[in-house]
Amino acid sequence: MAKQTHNTNKMRDLINKIIFDHEERIFIFRSQPPLVQSQILSRLSKHVLHDLLSQLPNKEIAGALESLDPDEATDILQATNES
């Protein structure tokens, strides 16, 4: 249980850094493994998602979305197109 709480806190900290540190957003995201990247993408607002994904090449986006359920990946991509 303590490890799960630690992982939850770590994920929350990463997401907060990505949300609030615009200048370092892309570096923070890229420094994470693809599985963590996908978890981050599934928790960001449309605005932050759009900003982040607009800075990445399609190949990197595909790698980050690969571990998600196809419907969830589609939702993320559609949300960024609506922004």
ABEGO torsion letter per residue (X at the ends): XAAAAAAAAAAAAAAAAAAABAAAAAAAAAABBAAAAAAAAAABBAAAAAAAAAABBAAAAAAAAAABBAAAAAAAAAAAAAX
